[in-house]
Amino acid sequence: MRDFRAYTSSKIREQLIQEGRKSYLLIFKKAAKNLPKQQYRIWKEDFHPIALLSEEWFEQKMNYMHFNPVRKGFVELAEHWKYSSARNWLFDDNNIITLDKHILGGEG
């Protein structure tokens, strides 16, 4: 998990810098203000893994992730969030995120 977070933090930061998304970078910079070795903090400190032992659990957790931007008021529909895998599931859109839906229990 440490390696995943380090890798994705780096890639997210690079993408935000490339796109000039200064407001997000400022948020992540403020989150790291008390961390001497970090300029930006993308991920929260805690991590509590949950085994997805059934398709019901998988769907519940996937829906939770997909609808977070909707609940926060960033978009009206989950598939409108650029970085959401909802786009993959609904439109088979793999432009941003590529999923192997066969492995994840989908029809792909």
C-alpha positions as CSV (number, residue, x, y, z in Angstrom):
1,M,0.0,0.0,0.0
2,R,2.9,2.3,0.8
3,D,4.3,1.9,-2.8
4,F,0.9,2.4,-4.3
5,R,0.4,5.6,-2.4
6,A,3.8,6.9,-3.2
7,Y,3.4,6.1,-6.9
8,T,-0.1,7.5,-7.3
9,S,0.7,10.6,-5.2
10,S,3.6,11.4,-7.6
11,K,1.4,10.8,-10.7
12,I,-1.5,12.9,-9.3
13,R,0.9,15.7,-8.4
14,E,2.5,15.6,-11.8
15,Q,-0.9,15.7,-13.6
16,L,-2.1,18.6,-11.5
17,I,1.1,20.6,-12.2
18,Q,0.8,19.8,-15.9
19,E,-2.9,20.9,-15.9
20,G,-2.1,24.0,-13.9
21,R,-4.6,23.0,-11.2
22,K,-3.2,25.3,-8.5
23,S,-6.2,25.2,-6.2
24,Y,-5.8,21.4,-5.7
25,L,-2.1,21.8,-5.3
26,L,-2.7,24.4,-2.6
27,I,-5.1,22.1,-0.7
28,F,-2.5,19.2,-0.8
29,K,0.3,21.6,0.2
30,K,-1.8,22.8,3.2
31,A,-2.4,19.2,4.2
32,A,1.4,18.6,4.3
33,K,2.3,21.8,6.3
34,N,3.2,19.8,9.5
35,L,5.1,17.1,7.6
36,P,8.8,18.0,7.3
37,K,9.6,15.5,4.5
38,Q,6.5,16.1,2.3
39,Q,5.7,19.1,0.2
40,Y,2.2,17.7,-0.7
41,R,-0.1,15.3,1.1
42,I,-2.5,13.5,-1.3
43,W,-3.5,10.5,0.9
44,K,-4.8,10.4,4.5
45,E,-2.6,8.8,7.1
46,D,-4.9,6.0,8.1
47,F,-5.6,2.9,6.0
48,H,-8.1,0.2,6.9
49,P,-8.3,-2.6,4.3
50,I,-11.6,-4.3,3.8
51,A,-11.8,-7.7,2.0
52,L,-14.5,-7.6,-0.7
53,L,-15.7,-11.1,-0.3
54,S,-18.9,-10.9,-2.3
55,E,-20.3,-9.1,-5.3
56,E,-22.7,-7.2,-3.0
57,W,-19.7,-5.8,-1.0
58,F,-17.9,-5.0,-4.2
59,E,-20.9,-3.1,-5.6
60,Q,-21.5,-1.2,-2.3
61,K,-17.9,0.0,-2.1
62,M,-17.7,0.8,-5.8
63,N,-21.0,2.9,-5.6
64,Y,-19.6,4.6,-2.5
65,M,-16.5,5.7,-4.5
66,H,-18.5,6.6,-7.6
67,F,-20.9,8.8,-5.7
68,N,-18.5,10.7,-3.5
69,P,-18.0,13.5,-6.0
70,V,-21.8,13.7,-6.3
71,R,-22.4,13.8,-2.5
72,K,-19.7,16.6,-2.3
73,G,-21.5,18.6,-5.0
74,F,-18.7,18.6,-7.5
75,V,-20.8,16.9,-10.2
76,E,-24.4,16.0,-10.8
77,L,-23.7,12.5,-12.0
78,A,-20.9,10.1,-11.0
79,E,-19.9,9.6,-14.6
80,H,-19.2,13.3,-15.0
81,W,-16.3,13.1,-12.6
82,K,-13.2,12.9,-14.9
83,Y,-11.2,10.5,-12.7
84,S,-14.1,8.1,-11.8
85,S,-14.2,4.6,-13.0
86,A,-18.0,5.1,-13.3
87,R,-17.1,6.2,-16.8
88,N,-15.5,2.8,-17.5
89,W,-18.5,0.9,-16.2
90,L,-21.2,2.9,-17.9
91,F,-19.6,3.9,-21.2
92,D,-16.6,1.6,-21.5
93,D,-14.5,4.8,-21.4
94,N,-10.8,3.8,-20.7
95,N,-9.3,7.2,-21.6
96,I,-8.2,8.1,-18.0
97,I,-8.5,4.8,-16.1
98,T,-8.2,1.3,-17.6
99,L,-10.1,-1.5,-15.9
100,D,-10.0,-5.2,-16.5
101,K,-13.7,-5.7,-15.7
102,H,-13.4,-9.5,-16.1
103,I,-11.1,-9.6,-13.1
104,L,-13.3,-7.2,-11.2
105,G,-16.4,-9.3,-11.7
106,G,-17.9,-7.3,-14.6
107,E,-18.9,-8.5,-18.1
108,G,-15.8,-7.1,-19.9
